Amino acid sequence: MVARWTVLAPLLQAVTAGRDLLDDTISRLTPEAVAAELVTEIGDHDVRLDLTFAGRTTSHLRTDSDVTVSLDLADAVRGLYGTGERPWPSLAVRTPDPELDERGIAGWFHSRKGLADAVQQLLSALRPGRRDLGELAVEYGSDKWGDLHWYTQHYERHFARLRDEPVKVLEIGIGGWEAPDSGGGSLRMWQRYFRRGLIHGLDIVPKTVTGPRITAIQGDQSDAEFLDRLGRDLGPFDVVIDDGSHFNDHVRTSFHALFPHVRTGGLYVVEDLQTAYWPSWGGHPDAPATTSMGMLKSFVDGLNQAEVRDPRGEGTYLERTISGISFHHNIAFVEKGRNDEEGGPAFMRTLY
Ligand SMILES: C[S@@+](CC[C@H](N)C(=O)[O-])C[C@H]1O[C@@H](n2cnc3c(N)ncnc32)[C@H](O)[C@@H]1O
């Protein structure tokens, strides 16, 4: 497993830094390589796009078009991946007649509605708006919002602080089951939601889904050694989501193998916890320790381990590194953080 994104990963980190650092990063990665990533991200459009960096301009998209949108490369990168709401200072739209004034340009476009729409579409692709996750789930065909599950409201709440960050996401379960060219709805949704995110999908079936910031990996979530290798090669992850087989032993194995590869401050999410209560999925109506819910419930007591048996708060690895857990209908969010505060003073334990 070799990490891709040798250009994108540093670019996504630098995009919210100051202009000088972004310029340095573009120079180091080369403006050609950065422009190529940008063009892959925005897709095809029926106008010409000129991108300028350090006095040199390169042309992209429909180079024979009558209309050219020209932009400073660093401005374009910031509009696409950055978080600022500032307009592009360097934007210009040119028609074949360089003498036209603003009114003239408006008149020129008036009789060429198709080209005006193409410019509009290119500008929206260059600066995508913030969309609600439920809408994105429906648009990209993930079942995380709809009559099967109502998860996106919970994701919105827990992921809000990460949305504009250069996150690395791993989702177990790409979707589409046996069909290699089917699925990928949630990966596309995350790619759109996290504008600076690098999205990894894992599925037992080899999947063909692609995207500028999506990579599909084949593997079995019940294979702990494979997951540990994956974590070492591609992690640490800011977010891991288990939406795979939903068999209880698989969910437990995946959690124990991958939680060490979640970075501090990150989240591990388990979906479809209803299977913890269903015997044919390895569950039991009481959700004992052998089930996914049983495992997650045991972490709740771990949060307070310093008050019970280990006043110095040293505890086990999971006790020390799980700093919060939220349960909602069929989905849980486990927060990775420091849980090593000392317990209350010993005399309080025996006050009454
Ligand atoms: C519910 S679908 C994922 C849906 C997708 N996350 C979405 O929201 O659009 C579950 C996927 O898990 C995959 N899967 C099943 N068993 C697996 C295993 N042991 N390891 C990895 N993936 C598995 C299936 O092939 C299927 O594509």
The ligand as a Gaussian input file, in Angstrom:
#p B3LYP/6-31G(d) Opt

LIG

0 1
 C      -23.389000      -1.123000       3.551000
 S      -22.195000      -1.292000       2.259000
 C      -21.274000       0.206000       2.403000
 C      -22.052000       1.423000       1.983000
 C      -21.240000       2.688000       1.857000
 N      -20.382000       2.925000       2.999000
 C      -22.164000       3.910000       1.706000
 O      -22.544000       4.541000       2.711000
 O      -22.482000       4.232000       0.557000
 C      -21.138000      -2.513000       2.955000
 C      -19.910000      -2.893000       2.102000
 O      -19.030000      -3.640000       2.947000
 C      -18.338000      -4.600000       2.186000
 N      -17.858000      -5.702000       3.046000
 C      -18.551000      -6.793000       3.467000
 N      -17.763000      -7.573000       4.216000
 C      -16.551000      -6.976000       4.294000
 C      -15.317000      -7.300000       4.920000
 N      -15.183000      -8.418000       5.627000
 N      -14.281000      -6.451000       4.774000
 C      -14.399000      -5.314000       4.051000
 N      -15.555000      -4.950000       3.424000
 C      -16.606000      -5.767000       3.545000
 C      -19.376000      -5.048000       1.162000
 O      -18.756000      -5.605000       0.001000
 C      -20.178000      -3.781000       0.879000
 O      -19.758000      -3.158000      -0.302000

